[in-house]
Amino acid sequence: MEETASHKYIRDCNTGTWQIQSKHCSKETPDGQTCCSKCGVLGEPTKIQRTIMKFASKYYLAMLLNRRLFGSPEEVDAFIKQVDKTTYGQKCFVYWGKMSRTPTAYLQRFIRNSFTATPPQFMTKALEHFMFTVVNPCLKVNVASVDNHMNRLSAQFVTALAGQQLTDTCAGGFR
């Protein structure tokens, strides 16, 4: 990743803030400034902020798809409300509102196109983990054949894995 990154990104976990240092940082700060002019430009509404918002869109939509396929309707509603309260939800409310109401098949197609197009050199460990735990399971579901029964089937499957007794009716769903 470092070979392809143009700038240095620093996360302060204590304050929850990010700093971006330009590849061409002069390391000299004018009086009253917190950074040099090259680094200061990165904080303006430019490509970096758009890139962050685009990734946030993909991230939240993948999480929404995951909840639609593997969660309950209550979990889906709670997640949508949670995102509505975030900076992303407030800044991109028109796009988020439209996409959160989009049919599941379209949402799955969008996620497939968004995440499978990521070149390997841009895959961080965190993104790889997200792909394996959230994105890939969503892409393996045939949403056209599962319909609204996925939540019921998932609950039955979890019950079966837990070693609890299944009725013949429930077990029939796995045959």
BALUMPA-388856 format. One record per atom (N, C-alpha, C): residue number from 1; atom name; x negated, y, z negated. Coordinates in Angstrom, 1 decimal. Layout:
# BALUMPA-388856
NUM, CA, X, Y, Z
...
//
This chain:
# BALUMPA-388856
1, N, -0.8, -1.2, 0.0
1, CA, 0.0, 0.0, 0.0
1, C, -0.9, 1.2, 0.0
2, N, -2.0, 1.2, -0.8
2, CA, -2.8, 2.4, -0.9
2, C, -3.4, 2.8, 0.5
3, N, -3.7, 1.8, 1.3
3, CA, -4.2, 2.1, 2.7
3, C, -3.2, 2.8, 3.5
4, N, -1.9, 2.6, 3.3
4, CA, -0.9, 3.3, 4.2
4, C, -0.4, 4.5, 3.6
5, N, -0.5, 4.8, 2.3
5, CA, 0.1, 5.9, 1.6
5, C, -0.7, 7.2, 1.9
6, N, 0.0, 8.2, 2.2
6, CA, -0.7, 9.5, 2.5
6, C, -1.0, 10.3, 1.2
7, N, -0.2, 10.1, 0.2
7, CA, -0.3, 10.9, -1.0
7, C, -0.4, 10.0, -2.2
8, N, -0.7, 10.5, -3.3
8, CA, -0.8, 9.7, -4.6
8, C, 0.5, 10.0, -5.4
9, N, 1.2, 9.0, -5.8
9, CA, 2.4, 9.1, -6.6
9, C, 2.1, 8.6, -8.0
10, N, 2.4, 9.5, -9.0
10, CA, 2.2, 9.2, -10.4
10, C, 3.4, 9.3, -11.2
11, N, 3.8, 8.2, -11.9
11, CA, 5.0, 8.1, -12.7
11, C, 4.6, 8.2, -14.2
12, N, 5.3, 9.2, -14.9
12, CA, 5.1, 9.3, -16.3
12, C, 6.3, 8.7, -17.0
13, N, 6.1, 7.5, -17.5
13, CA, 7.2, 6.7, -18.1
13, C, 7.8, 7.4, -19.3
14, N, 7.0, 8.1, -20.0
14, CA, 7.4, 8.8, -21.3
14, C, 8.4, 9.9, -21.0
15, N, 8.2, 10.6, -19.9
15, CA, 9.1, 11.7, -19.6
15, C, 10.1, 11.4, -18.5
16, N, 9.8, 10.3, -17.8
16, CA, 10.7, 9.9, -16.6
16, C, 10.5, 10.8, -15.4
17, N, 9.3, 11.4, -15.3
17, CA, 9.1, 12.3, -14.2
17, C, 8.0, 11.7, -13.2
18, N, 8.0, 12.2, -12.0
18, CA, 7.1, 11.8, -11.0
18, C, 6.2, 13.0, -10.6
19, N, 5.0, 12.8, -10.3
19, CA, 4.1, 13.8, -9.7
19, C, 3.6, 13.3, -8.4
20, N, 3.5, 14.1, -7.4
20, CA, 3.0, 13.7, -6.1
20, C, 1.8, 14.6, -5.8
21, N, 0.7, 13.9, -5.6
21, CA, -0.6, 14.7, -5.3
21, C, -0.9, 14.5, -3.8
22, N, -1.1, 15.6, -3.2
22, CA, -1.4, 15.5, -1.7
22, C, -2.7, 14.8, -1.4
23, N, -2.7, 14.2, -0.3
23, CA, -4.0, 13.6, 0.2
23, C, -5.1, 14.6, 0.3
24, N, -4.6, 15.8, 0.6
24, CA, -5.6, 16.9, 0.8
24, C, -5.6, 17.9, -0.3
25, N, -5.3, 17.4, -1.6
25, CA, -5.3, 18.3, -2.7
25, C, -6.6, 19.0, -2.9
26, N, -6.5, 20.4, -3.2
26, CA, -7.7, 21.2, -3.4
26, C, -8.2, 21.1, -4.8
27, N, -7.3, 20.6, -5.7
27, CA, -7.6, 20.4, -7.1
27, C, -7.8, 21.8, -7.8
28, N, -7.5, 22.9, -7.1
28, CA, -7.6, 24.2, -7.7
28, C, -6.2, 24.8, -7.8
29, N, -5.8, 25.2, -9.0
29, CA, -4.5, 25.8, -9.1
29, C, -4.6, 27.3, -9.3
30, N, -3.9, 28.0, -8.5
30, CA, -3.8, 29.5, -8.6
30, C, -3.2, 29.8, -10.0
31, N, -3.5, 31.0, -10.5
31, CA, -3.0, 31.5, -11.7
31, C, -1.5, 31.4, -11.8
32, N, -0.9, 30.8, -12.8
32, CA, 0.5, 30.7, -13.0
32, C, 1.1, 29.5, -12.3
33, N, 0.4, 28.8, -11.5
33, CA, 0.9, 27.7, -10.7
33, C, 0.5, 26.4, -11.4
34, N, 1.4, 25.3, -11.2
34, CA, 1.1, 24.0, -11.8
34, C, 0.3, 23.1, -10.9
35, N, 0.2, 23.5, -9.6
35, CA, -0.5, 22.7, -8.7
35, C, -1.0, 23.5, -7.5
36, N, -1.9, 22.9, -6.7
36, CA, -2.4, 23.7, -5.5
36, C, -1.3, 23.8, -4.5
37, N, -1.5, 24.6, -3.5
37, CA, -0.5, 24.9, -2.5
37, C, -0.2, 23.7, -1.7
38, N, -1.2, 22.8, -1.4
38, CA, -0.9, 21.6, -0.6
38, C, 0.0, 20.6, -1.4
39, N, -0.2, 20.5, -2.7
39, CA, 0.7, 19.7, -3.5
39, C, 2.1, 20.3, -3.7
40, N, 2.1, 21.6, -3.8
40, CA, 3.3, 22.4, -4.0
40, C, 4.3, 22.2, -2.9
41, N, 3.8, 22.1, -1.7
41, CA, 4.7, 21.9, -0.5
41, C, 5.4, 20.6, -0.6
42, N, 4.8, 19.6, -1.2
42, CA, 5.5, 18.3, -1.3
42, C, 6.7, 18.3, -2.1
43, N, 6.8, 19.3, -3.0
43, CA, 8.0, 19.4, -3.9
43, C, 9.2, 20.1, -3.2
44, N, 8.9, 20.7, -2.1
44, CA, 10.0, 21.4, -1.4
44, C, 10.9, 20.3, -0.7
45, N, 12.1, 20.8, -0.3
45, CA, 13.1, 19.8, 0.3
45, C, 12.6, 19.4, 1.7
46, N, 11.7, 18.5, 1.8
46, CA, 11.1, 18.0, 3.1
46, C, 11.3, 16.5, 3.2
47, N, 10.4, 16.0, 4.0
47, CA, 10.5, 14.5, 4.3
47, C, 10.5, 13.6, 3.1
48, N, 9.6, 13.9, 2.1
48, CA, 9.5, 13.1, 0.9
48, C, 10.8, 12.9, 0.2
49, N, 11.5, 14.1, 0.0
49, CA, 12.8, 14.0, -0.7
49, C, 13.8, 13.3, 0.1
50, N, 13.8, 13.5, 1.4
50, CA, 14.7, 12.7, 2.2
50, C, 14.4, 11.2, 2.2
51, N, 13.2, 10.9, 2.2
51, CA, 12.8, 9.5, 2.1
51, C, 13.3, 8.9, 0.8
52, N, 13.1, 9.6, -0.3
52, CA, 13.6, 9.1, -1.6
52, C, 15.1, 8.9, -1.6
53, N, 15.8, 9.8, -1.0
53, CA, 17.3, 9.7, -1.0
53, C, 17.7, 8.6, -0.1
54, N, 17.0, 8.3, 1.0
54, CA, 17.3, 7.2, 1.9
54, C, 17.1, 5.9, 1.2
55, N, 16.0, 5.8, 0.4
55, CA, 15.7, 4.6, -0.3
55, C, 16.8, 4.4, -1.4
56, N, 17.1, 5.5, -2.1
56, CA, 18.2, 5.4, -3.1
56, C, 19.5, 4.9, -2.5
57, N, 19.8, 5.3, -1.3
57, CA, 21.0, 4.8, -0.6
57, C, 20.9, 3.3, -0.4
58, N, 19.8, 2.9, 0.1
58, CA, 19.7, 1.4, 0.4
58, C, 19.7, 0.6, -0.9
59, N, 19.0, 1.2, -1.9
59, CA, 19.0, 0.5, -3.2
59, C, 20.4, 0.3, -3.8
60, N, 21.1, 1.5, -3.9
60, CA, 22.4, 1.4, -4.6
60, C, 23.4, 0.6, -3.7
61, N, 23.3, 0.6, -2.4
61, CA, 24.2, -0.2, -1.6
61, C, 23.9, -1.7, -1.7
62, N, 22.6, -2.0, -1.9
62, CA, 22.2, -3.4, -2.1
62, C, 22.8, -3.9, -3.4
63, N, 22.7, -3.1, -4.4
63, CA, 23.2, -3.4, -5.8
63, C, 24.7, -3.5, -5.7
64, N, 25.4, -2.7, -4.9
64, CA, 26.8, -2.8, -4.8
64, C, 27.2, -4.1, -4.1
65, N, 26.5, -4.4, -3.0
65, CA, 26.8, -5.7, -2.3
65, C, 26.6, -6.9, -3.3
66, N, 25.5, -6.8, -4.1
66, CA, 25.3, -7.9, -5.0
66, C, 26.4, -8.0, -6.0
67, N, 27.0, -6.9, -6.5
67, CA, 28.1, -7.0, -7.4
67, C, 29.4, -7.5, -6.7
68, N, 29.6, -7.0, -5.5
68, CA, 30.8, -7.5, -4.8
68, C, 30.7, -9.0, -4.6
69, N, 29.6, -9.5, -4.3
69, CA, 29.5, -11.0, -4.0
69, C, 29.4, -11.8, -5.2
70, N, 28.7, -11.4, -6.3
70, CA, 28.5, -12.2, -7.4
70, C, 29.1, -11.7, -8.7
71, N, 29.7, -10.6, -8.7
71, CA, 30.3, -10.0, -9.9
71, C, 31.8, -10.0, -9.9
72, N, 32.3, -9.4, -10.9
72, CA, 33.8, -9.3, -11.0
72, C, 34.2, -8.0, -10.4
73, N, 35.5, -7.8, -10.1
73, CA, 36.0, -6.5, -9.6
73, C, 35.7, -5.4, -10.6
74, N, 35.8, -5.8, -11.9
74, CA, 35.6, -4.8, -13.0
74, C, 34.1, -4.3, -12.9
75, N, 33.2, -5.2, -12.7
75, CA, 31.8, -4.9, -12.6
75, C, 31.5, -4.0, -11.4
76, N, 32.2, -4.3, -10.3
76, CA, 32.0, -3.4, -9.1
76, C, 32.5, -2.0, -9.4
77, N, 33.7, -1.9, -10.0
77, CA, 34.2, -0.5, -10.3
77, C, 33.3, 0.2, -11.3
78, N, 32.8, -0.5, -12.3
78, CA, 31.9, 0.1, -13.3
78, C, 30.6, 0.6, -12.6
79, N, 30.1, -0.2, -11.7
79, CA, 28.9, 0.2, -11.0
79, C, 29.1, 1.4, -10.1
80, N, 30.2, 1.5, -9.4
80, CA, 30.5, 2.6, -8.6
80, C, 30.6, 3.9, -9.5
81, N, 31.3, 3.8, -10.6
81, CA, 31.4, 4.9, -11.5
81, C, 30.0, 5.3, -12.1
82, N, 29.2, 4.3, -12.3
82, CA, 27.9, 4.6, -12.9
82, C, 27.0, 5.4, -11.8
83, N, 27.1, 5.0, -10.6
83, CA, 26.3, 5.7, -9.5
83, C, 26.9, 7.0, -9.3
84, N, 28.2, 7.2, -9.4
84, CA, 28.9, 8.5, -9.2
84, C, 28.3, 9.5, -10.2
85, N, 27.8, 9.1, -11.3
85, CA, 27.3, 10.0, -12.3
85, C, 25.8, 10.4, -12.1
86, N, 25.1, 9.6, -11.3
86, CA, 23.7, 9.9, -11.0
86, C, 23.5, 11.1, -10.1
87, N, 22.3, 11.6, -10.1
87, CA, 21.9, 12.7, -9.2
87, C, 22.2, 12.3, -7.7
88, N, 21.9, 11.0, -7.4
88, CA, 22.2, 10.5, -6.0
88, C, 23.7, 10.6, -5.8
89, N, 24.5, 10.1, -6.7
89, CA, 25.9, 10.1, -6.5
89, C, 26.5, 11.5, -6.3
90, N, 25.9, 12.4, -7.0
90, CA, 26.4, 13.8, -7.0
90, C, 26.0, 14.5, -5.7
91, N, 24.7, 14.3, -5.3
91, CA, 24.2, 15.0, -4.1
91, C, 24.7, 14.3, -2.8
92, N, 24.9, 13.0, -2.8
92, CA, 25.3, 12.3, -1.6
92, C, 26.7, 11.8, -1.8
93, N, 27.6, 12.5, -2.4
93, CA, 28.9, 11.9, -2.8
93, C, 29.7, 11.6, -1.6
94, N, 29.6, 12.3, -0.5
94, CA, 30.4, 12.0, 0.7
94, C, 30.0, 10.7, 1.3
95, N, 28.7, 10.5, 1.5
95, CA, 28.1, 9.3, 2.1
95, C, 28.3, 8.1, 1.1
96, N, 28.0, 8.3, -0.1
96, CA, 28.2, 7.2, -1.1
96, C, 29.7, 6.8, -1.2
97, N, 30.6, 7.8, -1.2
97, CA, 32.0, 7.5, -1.3
97, C, 32.5, 6.7, -0.1
98, N, 32.0, 7.0, 1.1
98, CA, 32.4, 6.3, 2.3
98, C, 31.8, 4.9, 2.3
99, N, 30.5, 4.8, 2.0
99, CA, 29.8, 3.5, 2.0
99, C, 30.3, 2.6, 0.9
100, N, 30.7, 3.1, -0.2
100, CA, 31.2, 2.2, -1.3
100, C, 32.5, 1.7, -1.0
101, N, 33.2, 2.2, 0.0
101, CA, 34.5, 1.7, 0.4
101, C, 34.4, 0.9, 1.7
102, N, 33.3, 0.7, 2.2
102, CA, 33.0, 0.0, 3.4
102, C, 33.3, -1.5, 3.3
103, N, 33.8, -2.2, 4.3
103, CA, 34.0, -3.6, 4.1
103, C, 32.7, -4.4, 3.8
104, N, 32.8, -5.5, 3.1
104, CA, 31.6, -6.2, 2.7
104, C, 30.8, -6.7, 3.8
105, N, 31.4, -7.2, 4.9
105, CA, 30.6, -7.7, 6.0
105, C, 29.8, -6.6, 6.6
106, N, 30.3, -5.4, 6.8
106, CA, 29.5, -4.3, 7.3
106, C, 28.4, -3.9, 6.3
107, N, 28.7, -3.9, 5.1
107, CA, 27.7, -3.5, 4.1
107, C, 26.6, -4.6, 4.1
108, N, 26.9, -5.8, 4.2
108, CA, 25.9, -6.9, 4.3
108, C, 25.0, -6.6, 5.5
109, N, 25.6, -6.3, 6.7
109, CA, 24.9, -6.1, 7.9
109, C, 23.9, -4.8, 7.7
110, N, 24.4, -3.8, 7.1
110, CA, 23.6, -2.6, 6.8
110, C, 22.4, -3.0, 5.9
111, N, 22.6, -3.7, 4.9
111, CA, 21.5, -4.1, 4.0
111, C, 20.5, -5.0, 4.7
112, N, 21.0, -5.9, 5.5
112, CA, 20.1, -6.8, 6.3
112, C, 19.2, -5.9, 7.2
113, N, 19.8, -5.0, 7.9
113, CA, 19.0, -4.1, 8.8
113, C, 18.1, -3.2, 8.1
114, N, 18.5, -2.7, 6.9
114, CA, 17.7, -1.8, 6.1
114, C, 16.5, -2.5, 5.5
115, N, 16.7, -3.6, 4.9
115, CA, 15.6, -4.2, 4.2
115, C, 14.7, -5.2, 5.0
116, N, 15.2, -5.8, 5.9
116, CA, 14.4, -6.8, 6.7
116, C, 13.5, -6.1, 7.7
117, N, 13.7, -4.8, 7.9
117, CA, 12.9, -4.0, 8.8
117, C, 11.7, -3.4, 8.1
118, N, 11.5, -3.7, 6.8
118, CA, 10.4, -3.1, 6.0
118, C, 9.1, -3.9, 6.3
119, N, 8.1, -3.2, 6.9
119, CA, 6.9, -3.9, 7.2
119, C, 6.2, -4.4, 6.0
120, N, 5.5, -5.5, 6.0
120, CA, 4.9, -6.1, 4.9
120, C, 3.9, -5.2, 4.2
121, N, 3.2, -4.4, 4.9
121, CA, 2.3, -3.5, 4.3
121, C, 2.9, -2.4, 3.4
122, N, 4.2, -2.2, 3.5
122, CA, 4.9, -1.3, 2.7
122, C, 5.6, -1.9, 1.5
123, N, 5.5, -3.3, 1.4
123, CA, 6.1, -4.0, 0.3
123, C, 5.3, -3.9, -1.0
124, N, 5.8, -3.3, -2.0
124, CA, 5.2, -3.3, -3.3
124, C, 5.7, -4.5, -4.0
125, N, 5.0, -4.8, -5.1
125, CA, 5.5, -6.0, -6.0
125, C, 6.9, -5.8, -6.4
126, N, 7.2, -4.5, -6.8
126, CA, 8.6, -4.2, -7.3
126, C, 9.6, -4.4, -6.2
127, N, 9.3, -4.0, -4.9
127, CA, 10.2, -4.2, -3.8
127, C, 10.3, -5.6, -3.5
128, N, 9.2, -6.4, -3.5
128, CA, 9.3, -7.8, -3.3
128, C, 10.2, -8.5, -4.3
129, N, 10.1, -8.1, -5.5
129, CA, 11.0, -8.7, -6.6
129, C, 12.4, -8.3, -6.3
130, N, 12.7, -7.1, -5.9
130, CA, 14.1, -6.7, -5.6
130, C, 14.6, -7.5, -4.4
131, N, 13.8, -7.7, -3.4
131, CA, 14.2, -8.4, -2.3
131, C, 14.6, -9.9, -2.7
132, N, 13.8, -10.5, -3.5
132, CA, 14.0, -11.9, -3.9
132, C, 15.1, -12.1, -4.8
133, N, 15.4, -11.1, -5.7
133, CA, 16.4, -11.3, -6.7
133, C, 17.8, -10.6, -6.3
134, N, 17.8, -9.6, -5.5
134, CA, 19.0, -9.0, -5.1
134, C, 19.4, -9.1, -3.7
135, N, 18.5, -8.7, -2.8
135, CA, 18.8, -8.6, -1.4
135, C, 18.9, -10.0, -0.7
136, N, 17.9, -10.8, -0.9
136, CA, 18.0, -12.1, -0.2
136, C, 19.2, -13.0, -0.6
137, N, 19.5, -13.1, -1.9
137, CA, 20.7, -13.9, -2.2
137, C, 22.0, -13.3, -1.5
138, N, 22.1, -12.0, -1.4
138, CA, 23.3, -11.4, -0.7
138, C, 23.3, -11.7, 0.8
139, N, 22.1, -11.8, 1.4
139, CA, 22.1, -12.1, 2.8
139, C, 22.3, -13.5, 3.1
140, N, 22.2, -14.4, 2.2
140, CA, 22.5, -15.8, 2.4
140, C, 23.9, -16.2, 2.3
141, N, 24.8, -15.3, 1.9
141, CA, 26.2, -15.6, 1.7
141, C, 26.9, -15.3, 3.1
142, N, 27.7, -16.2, 3.5
142, CA, 28.5, -16.0, 4.7
142, C, 29.8, -15.3, 4.3
143, N, 29.8, -13.9, 4.3
143, CA, 30.9, -13.2, 3.7
143, C, 32.2, -13.5, 4.5
144, N, 32.1, -13.9, 5.8
144, CA, 33.4, -14.2, 6.5
144, C, 34.1, -15.4, 6.0
145, N, 33.3, -16.4, 5.5
145, CA, 33.9, -17.6, 5.0
145, C, 34.2, -17.6, 3.5
146, N, 33.6, -16.7, 2.8
146, CA, 33.7, -16.7, 1.3
146, C, 34.9, -15.9, 0.9
147, N, 35.1, -14.8, 1.5
147, CA, 36.3, -13.9, 1.2
147, C, 36.3, -13.5, -0.2
148, N, 37.4, -13.4, -0.9
148, CA, 37.6, -13.0, -2.2
148, C, 37.4, -14.1, -3.3
149, N, 37.1, -15.3, -2.8
149, CA, 37.0, -16.4, -3.7
149, C, 35.6, -16.6, -4.3
150, N, 34.6, -15.8, -3.9
150, CA, 33.3, -15.9, -4.3
150, C, 33.1, -15.8, -5.8
151, N, 33.8, -14.8, -6.4
151, CA, 33.8, -14.7, -7.9
151, C, 34.2, -15.9, -8.6
152, N, 35.3, -16.5, -8.1
152, CA, 35.9, -17.7, -8.8
152, C, 34.9, -18.9, -8.6
153, N, 34.3, -19.1, -7.4
153, CA, 33.4, -20.1, -7.1
153, C, 32.1, -19.9, -7.9
154, N, 31.6, -18.7, -8.0
154, CA, 30.4, -18.4, -8.8
154, C, 30.6, -18.8, -10.3
155, N, 31.8, -18.4, -10.8
155, CA, 32.1, -18.8, -12.2
155, C, 32.2, -20.3, -12.4
156, N, 32.8, -21.0, -11.5
156, CA, 32.8, -22.4, -11.6
156, C, 31.4, -23.1, -11.5
157, N, 30.6, -22.5, -10.6
157, CA, 29.3, -23.0, -10.4
157, C, 28.5, -22.8, -11.7
158, N, 28.6, -21.6, -12.3
158, CA, 27.9, -21.4, -13.6
158, C, 28.3, -22.3, -14.7
159, N, 29.6, -22.6, -14.7
159, CA, 30.2, -23.5, -15.7
159, C, 29.6, -24.9, -15.5
160, N, 29.5, -25.3, -14.2
160, CA, 28.9, -26.6, -13.9
160, C, 27.4, -26.7, -14.3
161, N, 26.7, -25.6, -14.0
161, CA, 25.3, -25.6, -14.4
161, C, 25.1, -25.6, -15.9
162, N, 26.0, -25.0, -16.6
162, CA, 25.9, -25.0, -18.1
162, C, 26.2, -26.3, -18.7
163, N, 26.7, -27.3, -17.9
163, CA, 27.0, -28.6, -18.4
163, C, 28.3, -28.8, -19.0
164, N, 29.1, -27.8, -18.8
164, CA, 30.5, -27.8, -19.4
164, C, 31.3, -28.7, -18.4
165, N, 32.4, -29.2, -19.0
165, CA, 33.3, -30.1, -18.2
165, C, 34.0, -29.3, -17.2
166, N, 34.1, -29.9, -16.0
166, CA, 34.9, -29.3, -14.9
166, C, 36.1, -30.1, -14.7
167, N, 37.2, -29.5, -14.4
167, CA, 38.4, -30.3, -14.0
167, C, 38.2, -30.8, -12.6
168, N, 39.0, -31.8, -12.2
168, CA, 38.9, -32.3, -10.8
168, C, 39.2, -31.2, -9.8
169, N, 40.1, -30.3, -10.1
169, CA, 40.5, -29.2, -9.3
169, C, 39.3, -28.3, -9.0
170, N, 38.6, -27.9, -10.1
170, CA, 37.4, -27.1, -10.0
170, C, 36.3, -27.7, -9.2
171, N, 36.1, -29.0, -9.5
171, CA, 35.0, -29.8, -8.9
171, C, 35.3, -29.9, -7.4
172, N, 36.5, -29.9, -7.0
172, CA, 36.9, -30.0, -5.6
172, C, 36.4, -28.8, -4.8
173, N, 36.2, -27.7, -5.5
173, CA, 35.7, -26.5, -4.8
173, C, 34.2, -26.6, -4.4
174, N, 33.5, -27.6, -4.9
174, CA, 32.1, -27.8, -4.6
174, C, 31.9, -28.9, -3.6
175, N, 32.9, -29.6, -3.3
175, CA, 32.7, -30.8, -2.4
175, C, 32.8, -30.3, -0.9
//
